[in-house]
Amino acid sequence: MSTLTKQSLLQHADLHSIIDAIAIAWPQLLDEDDQELCLENIYDLLAQVAPKPDNFSLLDNDAKAQHEIDVDMLLITIDFKDIGQLIFDKENNESLFWSNVGDRNDKKNIKIFSKLFS
């Protein structure tokens, strides 16, 4: 496996789960504390699907722990703008997002969207 990057980590993301996590928290995402909680939930989702080295099961405990630390260090660099690039990269993803979140023309939704993804 090549070196893990933020981009490669995001490519392994379960987009539907991420959209669901955002949709559940959506009404509260004008609040920065709630934004952080939502990001932490997304980090957990990303950590679950993070690629492991081919020989992961053969690594000693220190090497496995180092891999987990490397993943954690990448996760904390991910923000809503990165997630937005992932979601809004394809039209069908964007449609799924808005079908879970609500009316894209609603003033509150526009405000939340702008705060997170602009």
N, C-alpha and C positions, 0 to 999 in steps of 0.2 A: 504494500500500500504506500502511496506517495504521502508526502507531508500533508497533514490535515490543515485546512484553511477555513476561514469563516465561510467562504463561498462553497467549498465542498461540504461543509457541515449543513448549510442551508439546502443544498441540493438533495440531501437525504431526508429532508423534513417531510412529515406527513401533513400536507397542506390542509386537508380537511380538519384534522385535529387542531391545528393552529387557528384556523378560521373559527371553529367552534369555541375555542378558548377566548378569542377576542369577542365573539358575539355574546357570550355569557356575561362578560365584564363590560360590554360596550356602554350601557347607560351611565356607568360610573367613571369612565375613562377621561373625563375632564380633570379629575383629581389625580395629582401626581403619585400619591401613595397607592391608589388603585392601579395606576399605570405600572408601577413597580411590581405589584403583586401579579398582574397579568403577565408581565415579562418573565417573572420567575416561573410561572406555570408553563410558559412557552419554552423556557430554558430546560425545564424538566422533560418536556416532550422531545426537544431536540437531543437531549442527552441520551434518551432511550434509544434513538435510532442512529446515533453517531457511529460511523464506521470504525471498526477495530482492525488492528493489523492482522494480516493473514495468520500469523503464528501466535495470536493473543493467548490462546489456551496453554501454550507452551512457555509463556513468559513467567518470570518469577514475580513474586508479589510486589516488589519495588517497581519493576517495569510496568506492571498493570496499574499500580497507583500513579505512576508518572503519566501514563496515557490518560487516566481520568483527570488529572490535574491539567494536562494540556487541553482537554476538551472543555473543562470548566473555564480556563483562561480565555478560550475563544468565545464561549457562550456570553461572558460578560461584556464582550465588545459588540454584541448584536443589539440593535435598537429597533424601534418601530419603523424607522425609515428602511432598514434592511429587510424587514419583514414585508413592508409595503412593496418593495421592489420584487419580492418573491411572489406575492399575491397578485399584484397588478401587472405582472409580466404577460399574462395570457388573459384573453377576454372571458373565457369560461370560468377562470378562477375569480375574476372580478364579479361576474354574475352570481357565482356561488356566495361570495362574500356579502354582497348586498342583499341577497335573498335571506341570509341568516341575520343580518344586522337590521335591516329595515329600509325605509324609503331614502334613497340617496339624495333627494331634494329637500328633506326635512331640515329645518334650520339647525336643530341640535346635532343631528348627524353630520351636517356639513362642518359645524364647529369642532366636533370631536375628530372627524377625519382630518381636518386641517391641522389640528394640534398634534396628531400622531404621525401623519405621513407626509407633511409638507415641510 
